[in-house]
């Protein structure tokens, strides 16, 4: 299902799926629902931000519209879209992800 992932990622990912107890997520989901809205939080962040997005049609959760909205709200940040990546951006497009992170860190 994920032909672009490096082989070293596939077995640990599959093992983690088998070991996951979904009930453990309930407290985290409750905390998220009680947290301040992301728009309020992102506008208060003082350090540089790197937002890497993928393609929603491949499972990425940040839409282009939400990414553009975030870029309007943060004080200093960069937005990088990696075409062909889904929810697991670094696994789908590892080299491109690392290039974006390295470039961001070298400028920051």
Residue, then its C-alpha position, 0 to 999 in steps of 0.5 A: x500500500x505504500x510503495x515509496x516507503x523505505x523498507x526499514x519503515x514498513x515492519x515497525x509501522x505494521x508492528x505499531x498498528x498491531x500493538x495499538x490500543x485505541x482506548x489509549x487515545x481517548x484522553x488525548x482526544x479529550x484534551x484536544x477538544x478542550x484546547x485553544x483553537x489552533x488559530x489562536x495558538x499559532x498566532x502566539x508562537x514566537x519561534x520560526x515554524x516549518x509546516x510541511x504538507x502533503x496531498x489531501x487526496x493521499x491522506x494528508x490532513x492539512x488542506x491547502x486552504x488551512x495551510x495558507x490560513x496558518x501562513x497568514x497567522x504565524x509571525x515567522x514561518x515557512x510552508x512547504x508542500x511535498x507533492x505525492x505525500x499523504x499523511x506520513x509525509x516523511x515516509x512517503x517522500x523522505x528525501x524531499x522532507x529531509x531536504x526541506x527540514x535541512x534547508x529550513x534549519x540552515x536558514x533559522 
